[in-house]
Amino acid sequence: MIHLDTSFLIQALKLGSPEDRKLRIWIKEGETLIMSTVAWAEFLCGPLDRSEMELAAEIIGRHRDFTPEHATIAARLFNESGRRRGSLIDCMIAATALVDGAPVATANMADFRRFGDSGLTIA
């Protein structure tokens, strides 16, 4: 199982991008691709057209709801990583992946590397 970050999905929809190539390999290998509802909402904010939205919906097999357990972990990550403005959504996405014990695929490595000490890995 791999949790997709919004940035990864946006880049993966660009034919020939490094993220597109990774995504194609994972799909071929039968990897379970999942996205938190938080990341999905961020993705839907766009801009994107209808065909991109439909393709993304086909790629993402399941969505993981954001729960009170995730909220507790996200708050801890936010506080431990310096309470950086604009980083709460990344903390929420990371918390969801941590609970599943799954890596995060992201195009913004710096946004998630800081959670490595908490056990998060990047795909």
N, C-alpha and C positions, 0 to 999 in steps of 0.2 A: 504494500500500500504506500502511495506517495500522495502527500497533500500538495495541491497546487496553490501557489500564491497568485494574486491578481496579476502582478507584473509578468510572471512566467506565462500565464495564459494569454495575455495581450501579445507578448512577443511570439508565442507559439503559433498564433494565427497568421503570422507573416511567413509566407512560403519561403523556405530555404534558410530561415534563421537558425541559429544554434538550438534555440528552444524547440523549434519545429522538428529538427532532426532528432533531438532527445525524445520528444513526445512520440514520434513515429516508432522509435525503437521500443519504448515502453508499451505502446499499444500492440506492436507485433509480438512482444514477449508475454502479453496477457497481464501486464501489471494493472493492479487496481488503482485507478486515479480518482481522487476524492478532493472535494473543496469544501471548506467551511462555509456556512451560510454568511458569515461576515465577509469573507473574501468574495463570494458570489455577489453580494450586494454592492461591494466596491466595484467589481467588474461591470455590473449592470449600470452603474452611473455613467459609463461611457467616457467619451463618445464611441459609439459603435452602431453599425447598421444591422438590419434584421438578419442578414445572412451570417454575420459574425456571431450574433447571439444564438442562432439556431445551431451553427457548427459547434460552438462552445458547449451548448446543452447536450449535444451528442457525445462530445468527448468526456464530459464529466459524468461518470456513472452514478455517483451518489454525492449527496451533500451531507455534511455533518452539522447538526444543530449546535448552537452555542448554548451551553448549559451553565448553571451556577458553579459547577466544578471548574469549568473553563474560565469563568469570570474570576474566581479566586486565584487561579494560576496566572491569568493575564495581569491582574493587579500586582501580584508579586513580581512578575517580570518587569512591569512598568516601573515599579519602585526601585528594584534592584539595578535597573539599567539607566538610572539617572533621570527618570520622569521627563523624558524628552518630549517636547511639544510635537504633536503630529505622529507620535509613535504608538499610540494606544491600539490602533487597528493591527499593526504588526504584532504586538503583544498578544492580541486576541487570536490571531491566526496561528502564532507559535504555540500558544496554550492548547489549542485544539489538536495540533499535530503531536504535541508532547503526550497528551492523554492517550492518543492512539498508538504511541510508540513508533511514529512514522516520521520519515524525513520530509522536509519542505523543499519543493522545487521553486526557485525564485530567480528572477533576473536581477534582483537587487541584493546581492550577497551581503553587503554591509548592514542592511536592515535586519538581517537574521543571524549573522555571525556572533553578535553580542549575546545570543542566548545559548551558545555552545556550552558554557559552564553549567547550564541548567539541564543539559542532556539533549538539546535539539541538534539534529544533524541536517545537512543540506544535501539534497540529491543532485 
